[in-house]
Amino acid sequence: MNVTQILFWFLSVLALFGALMVVTSKNPVHSVLWLIATFFSISGHYILLNAQFLAIVNIIVYAGAIMVLFLFVIMLMNLNKTTEPKKNRWLKLAGGVAGGCLLLVFIAALKSSEITQQTAEVKTGDIGLIKNLGRELFSTYVVPFEISSILFLSAMVGAVVIGKKE
Amino acid sequence: MTEPGLYQILFISAALFFIGVYGFLTRRNLITMLMSVELILNSVNLNFIAFNKYLWPGRMDGLFFAVFIVAIAAAEAAVAIAIIINLYRSHKSIDVKNAEELKY
């Protein structure tokens, strides 16, 4: 068992445990902190999968921007364990059954799929670096890039219009 | 312990997706529901990158899908939080039960 495998399993366990804690913890602030841990471990997975730029973007955008926004809103609304709405036991059961069926279907589809267990090439580790990504982004993917800028503009305007005081 | 490969990472992302769906169905707090959606989006990202690495190692399409998903998730979170703040201002609560008036 070499370092990569140890890292892989450690990050996997951390991601799954963090996700479980996000869903089950009563206090929303704890949920956000566990979600940040999950995002960091997913970023570690990205680095193991040769997507270094995306790992850094994931940390900056998710853990840095979105989660801070969440945390800020939760603290603004003064949410804590006491304001958390009571959960129905039947609702929990139904959620578990529905999500479990989905998981079962996924795992069954995975089992019967014919993906050969390929190992990635070691020498091509620079595919996820910013030089290659930038060249491709501004040649092949320039139209989606511009469309996403329009999306951001409209989202910004929408957020300001919705959020402003009457 | 087997060598970590495509199967293992697909299993992890499926489990993350399941946890996200479970949280989305059971939590009644709008912000934690939004966090579950972020979990689901991240599991999809993990899938895209894993497929990109293991099946088409020379291409970058999966990476770009993941980049655009991250961008869309950021925009979605901003708009959703604006809506939540507006709801909180009028109802003093972000329970989804109180958001039923949005229907009318």
Chai-1 contact restraints between the chains, C-beta under 6 A:
chainA,res_idxA,chainB,res_idxB,connection_type,confidence,min_distance_angstrom,max_distance_angstrom,comment,restraint_id
A,M1,B,M1,contact,1.0,0.0,6.0,A-B,restraint_1
A,Q5,B,P4,contact,1.0,0.0,6.0,A-B,restraint_2
A,F8,B,P4,contact,1.0,0.0,6.0,A-B,restraint_3
A,S12,B,I12,contact,1.0,0.0,6.0,A-B,restraint_4
A,L16,B,A15,contact,1.0,0.0,6.0,A-B,restraint_5
A,A19,B,L16,contact,1.0,0.0,6.0,A-B,restraint_6
A,A19,B,I19,contact,1.0,0.0,6.0,A-B,restraint_7
A,A19,B,L39,contact,1.0,0.0,6.0,A-B,restraint_8
A,V23,B,I19,contact,1.0,0.0,6.0,A-B,restraint_9
A,V23,B,Y22,contact,1.0,0.0,6.0,A-B,restraint_10
A,V23,B,G23,contact,1.0,0.0,6.0,A-B,restraint_11
A,P28,B,I31,contact,1.0,0.0,6.0,A-B,restraint_12
A,P28,B,T32,contact,1.0,0.0,6.0,A-B,restraint_13
A,S31,B,T32,contact,1.0,0.0,6.0,A-B,restraint_14
A,L35,B,M35,contact,1.0,0.0,6.0,A-B,restraint_15
A,I42,B,N42,contact,1.0,0.0,6.0,A-B,restraint_16
A,L49,B,I49,contact,1.0,0.0,6.0,A-B,restraint_17
A,L49,B,K53,contact,1.0,0.0,6.0,A-B,restraint_18
A,N50,B,K53,contact,1.0,0.0,6.0,A-B,restraint_19
A,A51,B,I49,contact,1.0,0.0,6.0,A-B,restraint_20
A,A51,B,L63,contact,1.0,0.0,6.0,A-B,restraint_21
A,L54,B,L63,contact,1.0,0.0,6.0,A-B,restraint_22
A,L54,B,A66,contact,1.0,0.0,6.0,A-B,restraint_23
A,V61,B,V70,contact,1.0,0.0,6.0,A-B,restraint_24
A,V61,B,A74,contact,1.0,0.0,6.0,A-B,restraint_25
A,I66,B,A77,contact,1.0,0.0,6.0,A-B,restraint_26
A,L69,B,I81,contact,1.0,0.0,6.0,A-B,restraint_27
A,V73,B,I81,contact,1.0,0.0,6.0,A-B,restraint_28
A,M77,B,Y88,contact,1.0,0.0,6.0,A-B,restraint_29
A,P85,B,R28,contact,1.0,0.0,6.0,A-B,restraint_30
A,P85,B,D95,contact,1.0,0.0,6.0,A-B,restraint_31
A,L91,B,T26,contact,1.0,0.0,6.0,A-B,restraint_32
A,K92,B,T26,contact,1.0,0.0,6.0,A-B,restraint_33
A,G95,B,Y22,contact,1.0,0.0,6.0,A-B,restraint_34
A,G95,B,L25,contact,1.0,0.0,6.0,A-B,restraint_35
A,G95,B,T26,contact,1.0,0.0,6.0,A-B,restraint_36
A,G99,B,F18,contact,1.0,0.0,6.0,A-B,restraint_37
A,G99,B,V21,contact,1.0,0.0,6.0,A-B,restraint_38
A,G99,B,Y22,contact,1.0,0.0,6.0,A-B,restraint_39
A,L102,B,F18,contact,1.0,0.0,6.0,A-B,restraint_40
A,L102,B,V21,contact,1.0,0.0,6.0,A-B,restraint_41
A,L103,B,F18,contact,1.0,0.0,6.0,A-B,restraint_42
A,F106,B,A14,contact,1.0,0.0,6.0,A-B,restraint_43
A,L110,B,L10,contact,1.0,0.0,6.0,A-B,restraint_44
A,I115,B,L6,contact,1.0,0.0,6.0,A-B,restraint_45
A,Q117,B,G5,contact,1.0,0.0,6.0,A-B,restraint_46
A,Q118,B,Y54,contact,1.0,0.0,6.0,A-B,restraint_47
A,A120,B,K53,contact,1.0,0.0,6.0,A-B,restraint_48
A,A120,B,P57,contact,1.0,0.0,6.0,A-B,restraint_49
A,E121,B,P57,contact,1.0,0.0,6.0,A-B,restraint_50
A,T124,B,P57,contact,1.0,0.0,6.0,A-B,restraint_51
A,E136,B,M60,contact,1.0,0.0,6.0,A-B,restraint_52
A,Y141,B,F64,contact,1.0,0.0,6.0,A-B,restraint_53
A,S148,B,A71,contact,1.0,0.0,6.0,A-B,restraint_54
A,L151,B,A75,contact,1.0,0.0,6.0,A-B,restraint_55
A,F152,B,A75,contact,1.0,0.0,6.0,A-B,restraint_56
A,A155,B,A75,contact,1.0,0.0,6.0,A-B,restraint_57
A,A155,B,A78,contact,1.0,0.0,6.0,A-B,restraint_58
A,A155,B,V79,contact,1.0,0.0,6.0,A-B,restraint_59
A,G158,B,V79,contact,1.0,0.0,6.0,A-B,restraint_60
A,A159,B,A78,contact,1.0,0.0,6.0,A-B,restraint_61
A,A159,B,V79,contact,1.0,0.0,6.0,A-B,restraint_62
A,A159,B,A82,contact,1.0,0.0,6.0,A-B,restraint_63
A,I162,B,A82,contact,1.0,0.0,6.0,A-B,restraint_64
A,I162,B,I83,contact,1.0,0.0,6.0,A-B,restraint_65
A,I162,B,N86,contact,1.0,0.0,6.0,A-B,restraint_66
A,G163,B,A82,contact,1.0,0.0,6.0,A-B,restraint_67
A,G163,B,I85,contact,1.0,0.0,6.0,A-B,restraint_68
